[in-house]
């Protein structure tokens, strides 16, 4: 809608007068196009260890904040690049939950050895593993991990006025987990 028509609809609003409302904020999102990764994992649930399987994960990122002097929240290309960099560290890797209480994990120079009770043992080459500081490789924890990495990057390269970050990780269409944090 053209702003002049909006002015006629909302004659007393700050927006109609060209003045930004300081109590409001804007949000931008980036998703899908190359913001994805394919990875293997197994999650632990109660007394169960999932079989090793994989997903083609899609990542969704939303950043909330006021407009900069250039009238944007953040440059889309910067947000996509930072997200893509995190996705690339996970792509075609086995996602290993290093803080799991259910797994015993040891390593040598070249391999991780993962033991689940006396039932399962896996030996994986380190170069095929993304060793993550999470307790389980669920979509919930992956979204939190990605949000943490993006927060670190945004503190260095993003606009200082960003207020909130929301990250979603979709394992399959219609099945996603989200993590939100203040910046």
VEXPA-912412 format. One record per residue: x, y, z of N, C-alpha, C in turn; residue number from 1; chain. Coordinates in Angstrom, 2 decimals. Layout:
<rs>
       n.X       n.Y       n.Z      ca.X      ca.Y      ca.Z       c.X       c.Y       c.Z     k   c
         X         Y         Z         X         Y         Z         X         Y         Z   NUM   A
...
</rs>
This chain:
<rs>
       n.X       n.Y       n.Z      ca.X      ca.Y      ca.Z       c.X       c.Y       c.Z     k   c
      0.85     -1.17      0.00      0.00      0.00      0.00      0.90      1.24      0.00     1   A
      0.57      2.19     -0.78      1.34      3.42     -0.86      1.18      4.22      0.43     2   A
      2.25      4.84      0.90      2.22      5.52      2.20      1.24      6.68      2.23     3   A
      0.99      7.33      1.10      0.03      8.44      1.11     -1.38      7.92      1.36     4   A
     -1.69      6.76      0.80     -3.00      6.18      1.08     -3.08      5.75      2.54     5   A
     -1.97      5.26      3.07     -1.93      4.86      4.47     -2.14      6.08      5.37     6   A
     -1.55      7.21      4.98     -1.72      8.44      5.76     -3.21      8.80      5.86     7   A
     -3.94      8.61      4.79     -5.36      8.90      4.82     -6.13      7.95      5.72     8   A
     -5.66      6.73      5.84     -6.33      5.74      6.69     -5.99      5.96      8.15     9   A
     -4.74      6.33      8.42     -4.28      6.50      9.79     -3.77      7.93      9.99    10   A
     -4.65      8.92      9.98     -4.21     10.31      9.97     -3.42     10.73     11.20    11   A
     -3.60     10.10     12.34     -2.92     10.53     13.56     -1.73      9.65     13.92    12   A
     -1.40      8.70     13.08     -0.30      7.80     13.43      1.05      8.44     13.14    13   A
      2.06      8.03     13.89      3.42      8.51     13.65      3.91      8.04     12.29    14   A
      3.52      6.82     11.90      3.94      6.29     10.61      3.43      7.19      9.49    15   A
      2.18      7.60      9.60      1.59      8.43      8.56      2.32      9.77      8.46    16   A
      2.83     10.26      9.57      3.54     11.53      9.56      5.02     11.36      9.21    17   A
      5.44     10.13      8.95      6.83      9.88      8.61      7.74      9.72      9.82    18   A
      7.17      9.64     11.02      7.96      9.49     12.24      7.91      8.03     12.70    19   A
      9.05      7.40     12.94      9.03      6.03     13.42      8.50      5.95     14.84    20   A
      7.80      4.91     15.12      7.28      4.64     16.46      8.38      3.93     17.24    21   A
      8.89      4.55     18.29     10.03      4.00     19.04      9.66      2.73     19.81    22   A
      8.39      2.48     20.03      8.00      1.27     20.76      7.84      0.07     19.84    23   A
      7.98      0.26     18.56      7.82     -0.85     17.62      9.18     -1.33     17.13    24   A
      9.16     -2.46     16.46     10.40     -3.00     15.90     10.09     -3.65     14.57    25   A
     11.13     -4.00     13.88     11.02     -4.67     12.59     11.70     -6.02     12.69    26   A
     11.34     -6.91     11.79     11.97     -8.23     11.75     12.31     -8.58     10.31    27   A
     13.40     -9.29     10.14     13.76     -9.84      8.83     14.00    -11.32      9.01    28   A
     13.71    -12.07      7.96     13.94    -13.51      7.99     14.74    -13.93      6.76    29   A
     15.53    -14.97      6.95     16.19    -15.64      5.84     15.94    -17.12      6.04    30   A
     15.80    -17.83      4.93     15.51    -19.25      5.01     15.82    -19.95      3.70    31   A
     15.88    -21.25      3.80     16.01    -22.19      2.70     17.21    -21.98      1.79    32   A
     17.16    -21.12      0.81     18.19    -21.06     -0.24     19.59    -21.21      0.33    33   A
     20.10    -22.41      0.24     21.44    -22.76      0.71     21.61    -22.60      2.21    34   A
     20.52    -22.42      2.94     20.57    -22.39      4.40     20.08    -23.75      4.88    35   A
     20.83    -24.75      4.54     20.45    -26.12      4.88     21.71    -26.95      5.03    36   A
     21.52    -28.10      5.64     22.63    -29.04      5.77     22.06    -30.44      5.86    37   A
     22.83    -31.39      5.38     22.47    -32.81      5.46     23.41    -33.43      6.49    38   A
     22.84    -34.16      7.45     23.68    -34.72      8.50     23.05    -35.97      9.09    39   A
     23.90    -36.81      9.62     23.47    -38.01     10.33     23.51    -37.75     11.83    40   A
     22.71    -38.52     12.56     22.71    -38.40     14.02     21.94    -39.56     14.63    41   A
     22.00    -39.66     15.92     21.04    -40.43     16.68     20.77    -39.66     17.95    42   A
     19.54    -39.69     18.38     19.15    -39.01     19.61     18.87    -40.07     20.67    43   A
     18.99    -39.67     21.92     18.66    -40.57     23.02     17.37    -40.07     23.66    44   A
     16.47    -40.99     23.93     15.20    -40.67     24.57     14.95    -41.68     25.67    45   A
     14.86    -41.21     26.90     14.63    -42.08     28.07     15.61    -43.24     28.04    46   A
     15.12    -44.43     27.80     15.99    -45.62     27.77     16.21    -46.12     26.35    47   A
     16.23    -45.23     25.42     16.30    -45.63     24.02     17.36    -44.84     23.26    48   A
     18.02    -45.50     22.34     18.94    -44.85     21.42     18.37    -45.05     20.02    49   A
     18.11    -43.95     19.33     17.63    -44.07     17.96     18.69    -44.74     17.09    50   A
     18.28    -45.44     16.05     19.27    -45.91     15.08     19.90    -44.70     14.37    51   A
     21.11    -44.87     13.88     21.73    -43.80     13.10     20.86    -43.54     11.88    52   A
     20.55    -42.29     11.66     19.77    -41.89     10.49     20.15    -40.45     10.15    53   A
     19.58    -39.92      9.12     19.93    -38.57      8.72     18.73    -37.75      8.30    54   A
     18.98    -36.47      8.16     17.97    -35.52      7.72     18.61    -34.53      6.76    55   A
     17.78    -33.95      5.93     18.14    -32.77      5.15     17.49    -31.60      5.88    56   A
     18.26    -30.98      6.74     17.76    -29.92      7.61     17.65    -28.60      6.85    57   A
     16.57    -27.87      7.08     16.42    -26.50      6.60     16.52    -25.58      7.82    58   A
     17.16    -24.44      7.64     17.36    -23.49      8.74     16.63    -22.19      8.42    59   A
     15.94    -21.66      9.41     15.19    -20.41      9.31     15.73    -19.47     10.37    60   A
     15.98    -18.23     10.00     16.51    -17.26     10.96     15.68    -15.98     10.88    61   A
     15.31    -15.48     12.05     14.62    -14.20     12.15     15.39    -13.31     13.11    62   A
     15.62    -12.08     12.72     16.29    -11.09     13.56     15.34     -9.92     13.74    63   A
     15.19     -9.47     14.98     14.30     -8.37     15.32     15.13     -7.21     15.86    64   A
     14.76     -6.02     15.44     15.43     -4.83     15.95     14.90     -3.59     15.28    65   A
     15.38     -2.44     15.70     14.96     -1.20     15.06     15.67     -1.04     13.72    66   A
     15.16     -0.14     12.93     15.81      0.15     11.66     17.10      0.94     11.88    67   A
     18.10      0.63     11.07     19.34      1.41     11.10     19.10      2.73     10.37    68   A
     20.12      3.55     10.29     20.02      4.81      9.54     19.75      4.55      8.06    69   A
     20.10      3.36      7.58     19.86      2.99      6.18     18.48      2.37      5.99    70   A
     17.67      2.35      7.05     16.29      1.82      7.02     16.23      0.31      6.81    71   A
     17.15     -0.41      7.43     17.05     -1.86      7.45     17.44     -2.36      8.84    72   A
     17.01     -3.56      9.16     17.37     -4.17     10.44     18.79     -4.72     10.35    73   A
     19.04     -5.48      9.28     20.35     -6.06      9.01     20.40     -6.35      7.51    74   A
     21.55     -6.30      6.96     21.74     -6.64      5.54     21.42     -8.12      5.35    75   A
     20.48     -8.43      4.48     20.12     -9.82      4.21     21.33    -10.67      3.85    76   A
     22.20    -10.13      3.02     23.34    -10.92      2.56     24.27    -11.27      3.71    77   A
     24.44    -10.38      4.67     25.26    -10.68      5.84     24.63    -11.78      6.67    78   A
     23.34    -11.67      6.93     22.65    -12.68      7.73     22.69    -14.05      7.06    79   A
     22.50    -14.07      5.74     22.58    -15.35      5.00     23.99    -15.92      5.05    80   A
     24.99    -15.07      4.88     26.38    -15.55      4.90     26.73    -16.15      6.26    81   A
     26.36    -15.47      7.33     26.67    -15.97      8.68     25.95    -17.29      8.95    82   A
     24.71    -17.40      8.51     23.95    -18.64      8.70     24.54    -19.75      7.86    83   A
     24.89    -19.45      6.63     25.49    -20.44      5.74     26.81    -20.97      6.32    84   A
     27.60    -20.09      6.92     28.86    -20.52      7.52     28.64    -21.55      8.62    85   A
     27.60    -21.36      9.44     27.30    -22.34     10.48     26.82    -23.64      9.85    86   A
     25.93    -23.54      8.86     25.42    -24.74      8.19     26.55    -25.55      7.56    87   A
     27.52    -24.88      6.99     28.63    -25.59      6.33     29.44    -26.41      7.32    88   A
     29.51    -26.00      8.58     30.26    -26.78      9.58     29.52    -28.06      9.96    89   A
     28.23    -28.12      9.67     27.40    -29.28     10.02     27.11    -30.17      8.82    90   A
     27.30    -29.66      7.63     26.91    -30.36      6.41     27.75    -31.62      6.18    91   A
     27.06    -32.71      5.91     27.67    -34.01      5.63     28.55    -34.48      6.78    92   A
     28.06    -34.26      7.99     28.75    -34.69      9.21     27.80    -35.54     10.04    93   A
     28.39    -36.29     10.95     27.61    -36.95     12.00     27.57    -35.97     13.17    94   A
     26.37    -35.65     13.65     26.20    -34.67     14.73     26.30    -35.39     16.07    95   A
     27.41    -35.19     16.76     27.67    -35.90     18.00     27.44    -34.99     19.21    96   A
     26.53    -35.41     20.06     26.19    -34.67     21.27     27.22    -34.97     22.37    97   A
     28.22    -34.11     22.49     29.35    -34.35     23.40     28.96    -34.28     24.87    98   A
     27.87    -33.60     25.21     27.45    -33.46     26.60     26.36    -34.44     27.00    99   A
     26.20    -35.51     26.25     25.16    -36.49     26.54     25.45    -37.24     27.84   100   A
     24.42    -37.39     28.66     24.53    -38.21     29.87     24.34    -39.68     29.55   101   A
     23.78    -39.98     28.38     23.48    -41.37     28.02     24.62    -42.05     27.27   102   A
     25.55    -41.27     26.74     26.63    -41.83     25.93     27.97    -41.68     26.65   103   A
     28.83    -42.65     26.44     30.22    -42.54     26.87     31.04    -42.30     25.61   104   A
     31.75    -41.18     25.58     32.49    -40.79     24.38     33.97    -40.67     24.73   105   A
     34.77    -41.39     23.98     36.22    -41.26     24.10     36.77    -40.97     22.71   106   A
     38.02    -40.52     22.67     38.60    -40.25     21.36     40.11    -40.46     21.40   107   A
     40.64    -40.68     20.22     42.09    -40.71     20.05     42.42    -39.65     19.00   108   A
     43.54    -39.74     18.39     43.93    -38.71     17.42     43.01    -38.64     16.21   109   A
     42.41    -39.75     15.83     41.68    -39.78     14.56     40.21    -40.20     14.66   110   A
     39.77    -40.74     15.80     38.42    -41.29     15.89     37.73    -40.92     17.21   111   A
     36.39    -40.90     17.13     35.56    -40.87     18.33     35.02    -42.28     18.52   112   A
     34.99    -42.74     19.76     34.36    -44.01     20.09     33.17    -43.67     20.98   113   A
     32.00    -44.08     20.53     30.75    -43.74     21.20     30.13    -45.03     21.71   114   A
     29.87    -45.08     23.01     29.31    -46.28     23.63     27.97    -45.92     24.26   115   A
     26.96    -46.73     23.96     25.66    -46.60     24.61     25.43    -47.89     25.38   116   A
     25.53    -47.78     26.71     25.44    -48.96     27.57     26.38    -50.03     27.05   117   A
     25.95    -51.27     27.15     26.72    -52.37     26.57     26.11    -52.82     25.25   118   A
     25.13    -52.04     24.77     24.35    -52.46     23.60     24.95    -52.01     22.27   119   A
     25.46    -50.79     22.22     25.93    -50.23     20.95     27.28    -49.56     21.13   120   A
     28.14    -49.75     20.15     29.43    -49.04     20.12     29.70    -48.62     18.68   121   A
     30.13    -47.38     18.54     30.42    -46.83     17.22     31.81    -46.21     17.24   122   A
     32.52    -46.36     16.15     33.84    -45.73     15.99     33.76    -44.90     14.71   123   A
     33.86    -43.58     14.87     33.67    -42.67     13.74     34.92    -41.81     13.53   124   A
     35.33    -41.64     12.28     36.47    -40.76     12.00     36.15    -39.32     12.41   125   A
     37.08    -38.68     13.07     36.85    -37.31     13.55     36.50    -36.35     12.41   126   A
     37.09    -36.55     11.24     36.82    -35.61     10.14     35.39    -35.73      9.61   127   A
     34.67    -36.78     10.01     33.27    -36.94      9.61     32.29    -36.54     10.71   128   A
     32.80    -35.99     11.80     31.98    -35.70     12.97     31.99    -34.20     13.27   129   A
     30.80    -33.67     13.57     30.69    -32.33     14.17     30.43    -32.57     15.65   130   A
     31.47    -32.39     16.46     31.37    -32.60     17.91     30.76    -31.35     18.52   131   A
     29.51    -31.46     18.98     28.75    -30.29     19.41     28.59    -30.27     20.93   132   A
     28.65    -29.09     21.54     28.49    -28.97     22.99     27.01    -28.97     23.39   133   A
     26.32    -30.05     23.05     24.90    -30.20     23.35     24.69    -31.55     24.02   134   A
     23.55    -31.73     24.70     23.29    -32.98     25.40     22.51    -33.99     24.56   135   A
     21.94    -33.55     23.46     21.18    -34.44     22.59     21.09    -33.79     21.22   136   A
     21.09    -34.59     20.19     21.08    -34.03     18.83     19.65    -33.88     18.30   137   A
     18.80    -33.29     19.12     17.42    -33.01     18.73     17.37    -31.70     17.94   138   A
     16.28    -31.49     17.23     16.11    -30.23     16.50     16.10    -29.05     17.47   139   A
     15.57    -29.27     18.67     15.54    -28.20     19.67     16.96    -27.76     20.03   140   A
     17.82    -28.72     20.30     19.20    -28.39     20.67     19.99    -27.86     19.47   141   A
     19.71    -28.37     18.27     20.41    -27.86     17.09     20.04    -26.40     16.83   142   A
     18.77    -26.05     17.01     18.37    -24.64     16.82     19.04    -23.75     17.87   143   A
     19.18    -24.25     19.09     19.85    -23.49     20.14     21.34    -23.33     19.82   144   A
     21.97    -24.40     19.36     23.39    -24.35     18.99     23.62    -23.33     17.86   145   A
     22.80    -23.40     16.82     22.95    -22.48     15.69     22.72    -21.04     16.15   146   A
     21.72    -20.83     17.01     21.48    -19.49     17.54     22.70    -18.98     18.31   147   A
     23.34    -19.85     19.07     24.54    -19.44     19.81     25.66    -19.03     18.88   148   A
     25.88    -19.80     17.83     26.92    -19.46     16.86     26.61    -18.15     16.14   149   A
     25.34    -17.97     15.77     24.95    -16.71     15.10     25.10    -15.52     16.04   150   A
     24.75    -15.71     17.31     24.90    -14.64     18.29     26.36    -14.19     18.37   151   A
     27.28    -15.16     18.42     28.71    -14.83     18.46     29.11    -14.01     17.22   152   A
     28.65    -14.44     16.05     29.01    -13.73     14.81     28.37    -12.36     14.74   153   A
     27.10    -12.26     15.14     26.40    -10.98     15.08     27.00     -9.96     16.04   154   A
     27.53    -10.41     17.16     28.17     -9.49     18.10     29.38     -8.82     17.46   155   A
     30.02     -9.52     16.54     31.22     -8.99     15.89     30.87     -8.18     14.64   156   A
     29.95     -8.69     13.82     29.72     -8.09     12.50     28.35     -7.48     12.29   157   A
     27.40     -7.70     13.19     26.04     -7.20     12.99     25.85     -5.80     13.54   158   A
     24.73     -5.18     13.21     24.42     -3.87     13.78     24.28     -4.00     15.31   159   A
     24.72     -3.02     16.07     24.68     -3.13     17.53     23.29     -3.06     18.13   160   A
     22.31     -2.66     17.34     20.97     -2.44     17.87     20.05     -3.65     17.78   161   A
     20.53     -4.80     17.31     19.66     -5.97     17.20     19.14     -6.37     18.58   162   A
     17.87     -6.76     18.63     17.23     -7.05     19.91     16.98     -8.53     20.15   163   A
     16.61     -9.26     19.12     16.16    -10.64     19.32     16.54    -11.48     18.12   164   A
     16.83    -12.76     18.39     17.17    -13.73     17.35     16.29    -14.96     17.55   165   A
     15.76    -15.46     16.45     14.93    -16.67     16.47     15.44    -17.59     15.37   166   A
     15.75    -18.85     15.74     16.29    -19.81     14.78     15.41    -21.05     14.79   167   A
     15.04    -21.50     13.59     14.28    -22.74     13.44     15.09    -23.76     12.66   168   A
     14.97    -25.01     13.07     15.61    -26.12     12.36     14.51    -27.11     12.01   169   A
     14.33    -27.34     10.71     13.29    -28.25     10.22     13.94    -29.55      9.79   170   A
     13.55    -30.65     10.43     14.07    -31.97     10.07     13.43    -32.51      8.80   171   A
     12.16    -32.22      8.68     11.39    -32.61      7.50     10.22    -31.64      7.41   172   A
      9.60    -31.52      6.23      8.50    -30.57      6.10      7.44    -30.77      7.19   173   A
      7.12    -29.68      7.87      6.10    -29.72      8.90      6.61    -30.14     10.27   174   A
      7.91    -30.33     10.43      8.47    -30.80     11.70      9.71    -29.97     12.01   175   A
      9.52    -28.91     12.81     10.62    -27.99     13.11     10.63    -27.64     14.58   176   A
     11.79    -27.22     15.05     11.95    -26.71     16.42     12.57    -25.33     16.34   177   A
     12.20    -24.48     17.29     12.65    -23.09     17.28     13.31    -22.74     18.60   178   A
     14.28    -21.84     18.53     14.93    -21.30     19.73     14.98    -19.79     19.58   179   A
     14.62    -19.07     20.65     14.64    -17.61     20.65     15.53    -17.11     21.77   180   A
     16.23    -16.03     21.51     17.07    -15.42     22.53     17.18    -13.92     22.32   181   A
     17.35    -13.20     23.41     17.63    -11.77     23.31     19.07    -11.58     22.89   182   A
     19.33    -10.53     22.14     20.70    -10.21     21.73     21.24     -9.04     22.54   183   A
</rs>
